[in-house]
Amino acid sequence: MTDRPAPGPGFSGAALNRIYDYSLGGKDNYCADRAVAIEAFGSFRAARLLPRENRKFLRRAVRHMLDEGVRQFLDVGCGLPGKGNVHEVVHARDAAGRVVYIDNDRVAVVHYQALLHAVPNAAAVHGDARKPHAILADAEVTALIDLSRPVGVLMTATLDAILDEEDPEAIVRAFTDAMAPGSHLAICDFTGDAMTPAERALKDRIVAENGLVFTARPRSRIAAFFDGLDLVDPGLVPAPEWRPDRPHEPATGWLVAGVGRKP
């Protein structure tokens, strides 16, 4: 695995977490982030919808896991806080539910720590998804998450920020191997299957010019992240079509999402 540095506190360039925040109407972003987001909005109809598709799937997936009796959650690559954060969804159902947020962006972690300062059963920890064993052994994580019991591992808008050469399959497998039976894995990931060659080239240019990592994978490769798990109906589908709970705009087709249960 490469030793690509984590985002630092400097704001000279754009960062995916802050671009995502701007796209959702947040305020924790800067000129460089807004410039990239606005260029993407002007270039791709789908760009405005992707963060919302991801965020809404995340909440539906958490509610499904709660329905299945899961009461502890690990949000890997959580990004910046927004509306309907995982601990809010969980605690609306069960105040004893436990949530740990993980991100390699220290600014995102500090924002969550400020939000959680008076919230029991929730924590935010600096950690790198590319180092899953370090996350799983972290003292703050193990203080709240009991891996001998079912856990919900959330990896939404996470794996597309990991390079192919960083072995995302091994990263996911490290988490699923550690999960107890009855645990669930939620993934929402970017696929280039629906993109035209021109769209793919334009996306690659925007990403390269701004020093970002934004990896598009075939749907078949994303499906393989669930190897060893039982895919929950309706399987791996465009994100808005995973158990929708209200009318939604037509799916962009650029995000696929699914939930797997460990037997």
N, C-alpha and C positions, 0 to 999 in steps of 0.2 A: 504494500500500500504506500502511495506517495505521501510526502510530508507537506502537502499543500497547506499554507498557513490559514488559520481561522480569521474571519473578519476582525479587524482592529477597531479602535475607537475613532480613527480618522474618517473624515467625511469628504475627501477629495474626489472620490469616485462613487459610482452607483453600487448599490448592494441589493440583492434579491429580496431580503427581508423588508427593506424600506420601499422598494418598488411595489411589492405586494401590499404593504400598508397603504401607500398612496392609492393604489387601484381599488382598495376597499373604502376609500374616503377617510383614511386615518391622517393624523397630523405628525407622526414620527418619521418624517422623510425630508429630503433636502433637494436642492436644485438639480443635482446630477441624477437623482432617482426619478424626479418628475420628468426630466427631459427624456430619459429612456422610456418611461411609461407612455408619454405622449406620442413619441415616435412609434411605439408598438401599437397604440390605439389607432393611429392614422394609417398604419400599414396592414393591420389584421382586424377584421371584424370581431374575431374571437377574443382578442386580447382583453377587452373590458370584462368579458364574461368568465374567464378562466378562474380568477381568484374567488369569485362568488360560487362557481360550481364546486370548487374544492372545499370552501368553508362550509357550505350547506351539506355536502356529503359528510364531512367530519362530524357535524352535529347529529345527523341521522345515524351514522355508524355507532356513535357513542350511545345513543338512545337504544339502539338494537342490542348492544352489549349489556346495557343495564337491564333490558327485558330478559336477557339470558342469565342474569344473576351476577355478572361481573361487577365488582365494586372497587377495583383498583386499576389505574390507567397510567401508562407511560407514553407521553407525547414527545416523540423523537423528532427534532427539527421543528420545534414549535413556532419559531418566528416571533414577531411582535404580538402583544395582546391585541384583541379586537373585540367585537361584539360576540356574545355567545361563546365565551371561552370554555374549554373542556371542564374546568372545575365548576363553572356555573351550571352547566348542563347536568353534571354529576350530582352536585349538592342540591339542585332543585328536586332530585329524586331521593337522594339519601345523603344526609349531612355527614355520615360517617365514611362516605366514599373517599378514596385516596387518589391523588393526582400528583404526578411529578412531571414537570416540563423540562425538556433538555434542548439546549441549543449551543452551537459553537460561537455564536455572536454574543459577546459579553454585554453589549448594550441591550439586546433583547432579554437576556437573563435578568439584568438589573431592572428593566421595566416590569417584568413579571414579579420579581421579588418585592418591588414597591407595591404592586397590586395585591400581593398575598400577605402583606406584613401582619394583618389581623385575621387571616383566614386559616382555620385549622385544617389539618389533613391535606395540605397542598404545599408544594415547594417548587422552586426553579433552580436548576443546577447547570453549571457550565460543563458541557461535554460535547464530544464530536461523534456523530453517527458512524464515522469511519473507524471508530474504536469502540465497538459494542461491548467488549469484555470489560473495558474500563468503566463504561456507564453502568453495567450490571453489577459491578463490584463497588461502586461509589457508596460511601457511608451514608450520604443523605438519601440516596435512592433506596438502599436496603433498609433504612429506618422507616420508610413508608410502604415500600413494595415488598410483599412476601411472595417470592417466586414459586413457593410450594403450593400456592393457591392460584386460581385463574386470574389472569391479568389481560387487559386490553392494551396492545401495543399499536400506537397510531403513527403511521408514516405517510402523512399527506403533504404533498409538495415538498418531499424530502429526497426521494431517490433520484429525481431529475437534477438535483444539485450535486450528485455524485458521479464522477467520471467512470466510464467503463473499466478503465485500467485499475480503478480502486476496488474492483470486485464487489459490486452491489449484491450479487447473489450470496456471497459469503457473509456479508454484513447482515442481510435479512436472516440467513440461516442461524447466525449466532443468537439472534433474539428468539427465533422459533424453537431452537434446541433447548433454550433455557426456560421456555414457557411450560407451565403445568397443563395437563389435559383440561379441556374446557376453556382454555385461553383463546383469545381472538387476535387476529392481525388485520388491521385496516390499511389499505394502500390506495392512494390516488396519485397517479403518475402521468406524465406527459408522453403522448405517443405522436410520432410523426406520420402514422399510416394515412391519415386523412389530408395531409399537406401536399400541395402541388410542388414540383421541383422548384418553381420560382419562389414560393412561400418558404420552402426549406432553406434556399440560398439566402433569402432576405433575413430570415431568423438567425442563421449562422453569422451573417455580417454584423447584425446588431449586437449579438452576444460577444463576438470576438472584439469588436471595436470598444466595448465597454468592460472588457476583462471579466465577464461573467461565466459561470458554469451553468448550462441549461441543456440537459441531455435528453434528446428524444429517443425513445426505444420502441421497437415493434411491439404490438399487443401480445404476440406470442411470448416474447421475452418477459414482459411484465407478468403474464399468467404464470410463468415458471417460478416467480417469487413465492407462490402459494404451494409449491411442491411439499407434500407431506401433510397438508391441511385440507379440510373439507370446505370447499367454497360454498358460502351461504347463497341461497337464491336471491337475486337472479344471476349470480355469477359475476364475471368481470365485464362490465358494461360502461357506456358513456356515463360520466359522473352523475348528471341529473336524473338518469334513468335507474339509479340504484335506490329502490324503495322510495320513490318520491312521495312526499306528504302534502304537496300542494302543487297547483299548476306552475309550470316553468317554461322559460324560453326554450326553443329548440336547442338540443345539445350541440356544442361546438364540434364534438368528435375528437378534440385534441386532448382531452383528459379521460382516462378510463379509471374505474374504481371498483374495488371489491373488498369483501371481508371473508377471511378464512378462519375456521375453528379447528383447534388442535384436538384430534380425537383421543 
